[in-house]
């Protein structure tokens, strides 16, 4: 998905890309746009170029540290309060060691399935 806005996570030697999608990382009330990539070894959130200009940093985790993945469906009726019609997105809440990563994306279930699969 690389282009002028998105920066693809660099792959290490012997690493295989399993999943990549555009998403938003939720941090409190702030949403950081970017891309999530899952390889056979790592989970990577790479902020888009605009977010990097204001100081957003990548988040990189070893897949073996992923403890739990919970998919939270979008709230019902949320689209009523939006000025423009849009499709509310589900959230994937990923516990990684002592940290937590909350990603909002269209196919959160697919991300959860990849993360729950056996790692190398």
PAZAPA-4460 file (N, C-alpha, C; in steps of 0.05 Angstrom, whole numbers, plus 32768, in hexadecimal, padded with zeros to 4 digits):
% residues 120
    n_x    n_y    n_z   ca_x   ca_y   ca_z    c_x    c_y    c_z   seq   type   mol
   8010   7FE8   8000   8000   8000   8000   8011   8019   8000     1      X     A
   802A   8015   7FFC   803C   802C   7FFD   8034   8040   7FE7     2      X     A
   8038   8059   7FED   8032   806F   7FDB   803D   8087   7FE8     3      X     A
   8032   809E   7FE1   803D   80B7   7FEE   8034   80B9   800B     4      X     A
   801D   80AD   8013   8013   80B0   802E   801D   809A   8041     5      X     A
   801D   8082   8037   8023   806B   8049   8040   8061   8045     6      X     A
   804B   8058   805B   8066   804D   805B   8064   8030   8063     7      X     A
   806B   801E   8051   806A   8001   8057   807F   7FFA   806C     8      X     A
   8078   7FE9   807E   808C   7FE0   8092   80A1   7FCF   8083     9      X     A
   80BB   7FD5   8088   80D0   7FC5   807B   80D0   7FA9   8086    10      X     A
   80D4   7F96   8074   80D6   7F7A   807C   80F3   7F72   8082    11      X     A
   80F6   7F62   8096   8111   7F58   809D   8116   7F40   808C    12      X     A
   812F   7F37   8088   8135   7F1F   8079   8127   7F07   8084    13      X     A
   811A   7EF8   8073   810B   7EE0   807B   80EF   7EE5   8086    14      X     A
   80E7   7EFE   8085   80CC   7F05   8090   80B8   7F04   8079    15      X     A
   80A0   7EFA   807F   808B   7EF8   806C   8073   7F0A   8075    16      X     A
   8069   7F1A   8062   8052   7F2B   8068   8039   7F1B   8067    17      X     A
   8029   7F1B   807C   8010   7F0C   807E   7FF7   7F1D   807C    18      X     A
   7FF9   7F36   8084   7FE2   7F48   8086   7FEB   7F65   8085    19      X     A
   7FDE   7F76   8075   7FE4   7F93   8075   7FCA   7FA2   806F    20      X     A
   7FC3   7FB5   8080   7FAB   7FC5   807B   7FAF   7FE1   8086    21      X     A
   7FA0   7FF4   807A   7F9F   800F   8084   7F8E   800F   809D    22      X     A
   7F96   801E   80B1   7F87   801E   80CA   7F8D   8038   80DA    23      X     A
   7F7F   803B   80F0   7F84   8051   8103   7F8C   8045   811D    24      X     A
   7FA1   804F   812A   7FA8   8047   8144   7F9C   805A   8158    25      X     A
   7F8C   8050   816B   7F80   8060   817F   7F92   8063   8197    26      X     A
   7F97   807C   819F   7FA7   8081   81B7   7F98   8096   81C7    27      X     A
   7F88   808C   81DA   7F76   809E   81E9   7F61   80A9   81D6    28      X     A
   7F5F   80C4   81D5   7F4C   80D1   81C3   7F58   80D7   81A8    29      X     A
   7F71   80D0   81A4   7F7F   80D6   818B   7F7F   80BE   8179    30      X     A
   7F7D   80C2   815F   7F7E   80AD   814B   7F96   80B3   8139    31      X     A
   7FA7   809F   8135   7FBF   80A3   8124   7FBB   8091   810C    32      X     A
   7FBB   809D   80F4   7FB8   808E   80DC   7FD1   8080   80D3    33      X     A
   7FCE   8069   80C7   7FE5   805A   80BE   7FDE   803F   80B2    34      X     A
   7FF0   802D   80B5   7FED   8012   80A9   7FF7   7FFD   80BD    35      X     A
   7FE8   7FE8   80C0   7FF0   7FD1   80D0   7FFA   7FBB   80BE    36      X     A
   8011   7FAF   80C6   801C   7F98   80B7   8021   7F82   80CB    37      X     A
   801B   7F6A   80C3   8021   7F52   80D3   8032   7F40   80C2    38      X     A
   8049   7F38   80CD   805A   7F25   80BF   805B   7F0C   80CF    39      X     A
   806A   7EF8   80C6   806D   7EE0   80D6   807C   7EE4   80F0    40      X     A
   8088   7EFC   80F3   8098   7F02   810C   808E   7F1A   811C    41      X     A
   8083   7F2E   810E   807D   7F47   811B   8062   7F52   8115    42      X     A
   8058   7F64   8127   8041   7F75   8123   804B   7F91   8122    43      X     A
   8045   7FA0   810C   8050   7FBB   8109   803A   7FCE   8102    44      X     A
   8039   7FE5   8111   8028   7FFB   8109   803B   8011   8100    45      X     A
   8037   8019   80E7   8048   802E   80DB   8036   8047   80D5    46      X     A
   803A   805D   80E3   802A   8075   80DF   802E   807F   80C2    47      X     A
   8019   808C   80B7   801C   8097   809C   802F   80B0   809D    48      X     A
   8037   80B9   8086   804B   80CF   8085   8041   80E9   8093    49      X     A
   8028   80EF   8091   801D   8107   809E   8020   8105   80BC    50      X     A
   8019   80ED   80C7   801B   80E9   80E4   8039   80EA   80ED    51      X     A
   804B   80E0   80DC   8067   80E0   80E3   8071   80FD   80E4    52      X     A
   8066   810F   80D4   806E   812B   80D5   8068   8138   80F0    53      X     A
   8054   812E   80FE   804C   8139   8118   8057   8128   812F    54      X     A
   8069   8115   8128   8077   8107   813D   806D   80EA   8143    55      X     A
   805A   80E0   8134   8051   80C4   8139   8068   80B1   8133    56      X     A
   806B   809C   8143   8080   8088   8140   8074   806D   813A    57      X     A
   8083   805C   812C   807A   8040   8128   8078   8031   8142    58      X     A
   8067   801D   8142   8065   800A   8159   806B   7FEE   814E    59      X     A
   8080   7FE2   8159   8088   7FC8   814E   8088   7FB4   8166    60      X     A
   807B   7F9D   8162   8079   7F88   8177   8080   7F6D   816B    61      X     A
   808D   7F5D   817A   8092   7F41   8173   8078   7F32   8176    62      X     A
   8070   7F22   8162   8056   7F14   8162   8053   7F01   817A    63      X     A
   806A   7EF6   8182   8068   7EE3   8199   805E   7EF1   81B2    64      X     A
   8060   7F0C   81B4   8057   7F1B   81CC   803A   7F21   81CB    65      X     A
   802C   7F1C   81B5   800F   7F21   81B3   8001   7F0E   81C5    66      X     A
   7FF4   7F19   81DB   7FE6   7F09   81EE   7FC9   7F03   81E6    67      X     A
   7FBB   7F18   81DE   7F9F   7F16   81D9   7F97   7F2A   81C4    68      X     A
   7F83   7F22   81B4   7F78   7F34   819F   7F59   7F33   81A3    69      X     A
   7F4E   7F4B   81A7   7F31   7F4D   81AB   7F27   7F60   8195    70      X     A
   7F11   7F58   8187   7F05   7F68   8173   7EEC   7F75   817F    71      X     A
   7EEB   7F8F   817F   7ED4   7F9E   8189   7EC4   7FA9   8171    72      X     A
   7EAB   7FA1   816E   7E9B   7FAB   8157   7E96   7FC9   815A    73      X     A
   7E91   7FD6   8143   7E8B   7FF3   8145   7E70   7FF8   8153    74      X     A
   7E6E   800E   8161   7E55   8015   816E   7E3E   8017   815A    75      X     A
   7E27   800D   8161   7E0F   800F   814F   7E05   802C   8150    76      X     A
   7DFE   8036   8139   7DF3   8051   8136   7E07   8067   8136    77      X     A
   7E21   8060   8136   7E36   8075   8136   7E34   8086   811D    78      X     A
   7E2D   807B   8107   7E2C   808A   80EE   7E17   80A1   80EE    79      X     A
   7E04   80A0   8101   7DF0   80B6   8102   7DFD   80D0   810B    80      X     A
   7E13   80CF   811A   7E1E   80E7   8125   7E35   80F2   8114    81      X     A
   7E39   80E7   80FD   7E4F   80F0   80EC   7E44   8102   80D6    82      X     A
   7E53   8117   80D0   7E4A   812A   80BB   7E4A   811D   809F    83      X     A
   7E5D   810B   809B   7E5F   80FC   8082   7E59   80DF   8087    84      X     A
   7E4A   80D2   8076   7E45   80B6   807A   7E5E   80A5   8077    85      X     A
   7E63   8094   808A   7E7B   8083   8088   7E74   8068   8096    86      X     A
   7E84   8055   8091   7E81   803B   809D   7E91   803A   80B7    87      X     A
   7E84   8036   80CE   7E93   8034   80E7   7EA4   801B   80E5    88      X     A
   7EBC   801C   80F1   7ECF   8006   80F0   7ED2   7FF9   810B    89      X     A
   7ED7   7FDF   810A   7EDC   7FD0   8123   7EF8   7FD6   812D    90      X     A
   7EFC   7FD0   8147   7F17   7FD4   8153   7F22   7FB9   815A    91      X     A
   7F3C   7FB7   8157   7F4B   7FA0   8160   7F5B   7FA9   8178    92      X     A
   7F56   7F9E   818F   7F66   7FA4   81A7   7F7A   7F8E   81AB    93      X     A
   7F93   7F94   81A9   7FA9   7F80   81A9   7FBA   7F84   81C2    94      X     A
   7FBB   7F71   81D3   7FCC   7F72   81EB   7FE7   7F66   81E3    95      X     A
   7FFC   7F77   81E6   8017   7F6F   81DF   8028   7F73   81F8    96      X     A
   802F   7F5E   8206   803E   7F61   821E   8030   7F73   8232    97      X     A
   803C   7F88   823A   8030   7F9B   824D   8023   7FB3   823E    98      X     A
   8023   7FB2   8224   8019   7FC8   8214   7FFE   7FBF   8207    99      X     A
   7FEF   7FD2   81FD   7FD7   7FCC   81EF   7FD6   7FDD   81D5   100      X     A
   7FCE   7FD1   81C0   7FCC   7FDF   81A6   7FAF   7FDE   819D   101      X     A
   7FA2   7FF5   8198   7F87   7FF6   818F   7F87   8000   8172   102      X     A
   7F7E   7FEF   8160   7F7E   7FF6   8143   7F61   7FF5   8139   103      X     A
   7F5A   800A   812A   7F3F   800B   811E   7F42   8007   8100   104      X     A
   7F35   7FF2   80F6   7F37   7FEB   80DA   7F1F   7FDC   80D0   105      X     A
   7F1C   7FDB   80B6   7F04   7FCE   80AA   7F02   7FB0   80AF   106      X     A
   7F19   7FA2   80AE   7F18   7F85   80B1   7F28   7F7D   80CA   107      X     A
   7F1F   7F86   80E1   7F2C   7F80   80FA   7F2B   7F62   8100   108      X     A
   7F17   7F54   80F7   7F15   7F37   80FB   7F2B   7F29   80EC   109      X     A
   7F32   7F31   80D4   7F47   7F25   80C5   7F62   7F2A   80D3   110      X     A
   7F66   7F42   80DD   7F7F   7F47   80EC   7F81   7F35   8105   111      X     A
   7F6B   7F32   8113   7F6A   7F21   812B   7F71   7F04   8123   112      X     A
   7F65   7EFA   810D   7F6A   7EDF   8105   7F88   7EDA   80FE   113      X     A
   7F94   7EEE   80F1   7FB1   7EEB   80EB   7FC2   7EEB   8104   114      X     A
   7FBB   7EFD   8117   7FCA   7EFF   8130   7FC7   7EE6   8141   115      X     A
   7FAF   7EDA   8140   7FAA   7EC2   8150   7FB7   7EA9   8144   116      X     A
   7FBE   7EAA   812A   7FCA   7E93   811E   7FE6   7E8E   812A   117      X     A
   7FEF   7E76   8126   8009   7E6E   8131   8020   7E7E   8126   118      X     A
   8032   7E87   8138   8049   7E96   812F   8061   7E84   812B   119      X     A
   8074   7E8F   811C   808D   7E80   8115   809D   7E7A   812E   120      X     A
***
